[in-house]
Amino acid sequence: MKDRDDLHQQLEKAVHNIHFDEHMKQHVLNHAKPSFWEREIQIPISIIVVPALLMVIVSVGLFHAHTWFGTDSKKGLNNPNKMVTLHSGTFYEQELEKRRTSW
């Protein structure tokens, strides 16, 4: 332990007169290799804009698909295949009529 303290004191004496000023700091920073995580990357704007536009177009298209393909919700009211919901499930009215007449 004493050797360590002696070594520490010798090191303190050796570097006592050295002052790390701004010029030295800038010199060290200019010559230091940048860390992998501190690198700056540039992403072209088209790589961001094109997928964003595609997502907007697809979502708007899916939202309005029922009007584009003529499957309007009001047409479902005139549908002859009416659904009937019972405790046992949901059935087409035509199927229930067929089963009732076959009993």
Secondary structure, 3 states (H helix, E strand, C coil): CHHHHHHHHHHHHHHCCCCCCHHHHHHHHHHCCCCHHHCCCCCCHHHHHHHHHHHHHHHHHHHCHHHHCCCCHHHHHHCCCCEEEECCEEEEHHHHHHHHHHC
